[in-house]
């Protein structure tokens, strides 16, 4: 499924943004990298940004930086959440519902990647699947009614990595107990996120709800996503990509998620991100949705499994 370009040869940039005063955006994983840059762009237009981060100390450092840039009155705060722990997500959702009366967009940005050896979350999930997919599935579901009341959006930040594994969900071994591979497990986590988004679109349409759901990816961006938990070869390959200029800045990597959170007139059945060489960088616009992502049987099976594993029946 290939999209027509909407934003011309230069693609979407923050120049397309108008004032965002009075708008509230929640971003997971917002104290560094793409999430931090997304917060910067939104704050530059007067938005209220709530950062959803695991580390309180790193959140405070990030907020200090942002207030130094935009002034002490900048509307930025944080709520602690650990996407690897379902109890933490539930606690954070309760706090959000108490403190945040309106949600114009929930940006599901936080992620872990290329974990060299199999690790399990506190709830027994393969760590990348647990954080990237199950964590955001639960958070989105718990906040769904607030987002709907706000006529808001859910932005799922996927990755080009969703194309690079098995291209299907390994339902008979979701934790990769038999054949763990860091890249393939990461790919499955991102494919699961992407399938979740398109299945959610279908369910929202069938239920006549007001929430919009968008899928994007940041391209290859200079962030700390590839870190110590990755294998030496993965880290070395990433350093090489950065040195030869294949990786763009984290700020440019934030353009797609900010666009999906704010821009009017976007298509929902779409996949937005950089459209240059291998989609690593370049103008931000729509690109091809691979057919395997739209496998309806897999989408509905994944949804049922995700509800079961997170003990959440979505209000839809």
Steps between C-alpha positions, in 0.01 A plus 500: 500500500678812372404855596501816296727770639318773691771751589704564186871449435612635839254286693344595832706719733415698816444801273158342442410541867271773625458607863427212737400703803246310710590163346637216716732227374624193687827343383651176629878489515533876477809577708748424219523447125206532266248531783691790655525675164129447444432666834724793397314554174159487667607734780636747244140545383357549848369149565471329837726193501481217754805276481444137595841366603644224713767712672391787722852643520549498122156656459597785731821560305305502172243745636777727627648509149163574342419778745843650444419514128133603514477679833385409848135518397535226238221250555697180539471239773556127548330195639707193584420185304687177434365343182658170603267470801123475459444619858706813433297572187174469692630730775617755244166488316317568827724801563453626145123479529518693827732774371442532124144603410551494123727294272537629146745223416673209667831446319619142552867578448691314773680183393786261562688326221751232406522339843794263450379218726143405579363697792152482650294779651366486855182347353685231305498649149795512262633844588471672161147370441406584858622860491436596139166329445328373815598809699354741247197275436409518868572871538299590190207292619498647848504855360272435204184652643682817605653526152158447343340765720772735377445393137870422509747271330719199568832511316680167474871543431605190310831433327628389164620205705149353481585392144828329584403190698262213435232736362245319714418459867655187653186409696632157604801654676440866578793511742746343254592229750609266219677728256568839659656753265529866604418647159211264426349546847524879458343472155209301643444759773477777243282293268269435795475873568421571137237226474345623824463850356322388183276261692413783740407718201254233386347462845462875544327528164264212581413653837456852364757647739677833454864401559743509207797262481816563299811291435843648437869421528805719574736361237859448609554765765793573730363391839599273788258226389792277400678476834700273727237224494557455126769266368844634411436445128168688513662793679796501261268495197304791642816705563605434140160618369530820700854567379414462132199729536212254466347607832314829533464718809262406779315826431421394144407157633233672709329664202275202413357457850443872544332513160273208588409663832409838351450513122147516360404313185718193551393159380456243775572191290851629447860459604683831545871568529815588307476404134862531388758223449367184669267731699796582729456874447366750253165675457228390742189371325302183446666181381400146416311280744619143452216251436602268784433780751132500398444127558160522667510156659833579664376841614192363673694209654764741630231727645337213690837382628597852605178547696559168673864568586432850632170407672330788321170497316509812286197732532425465129 
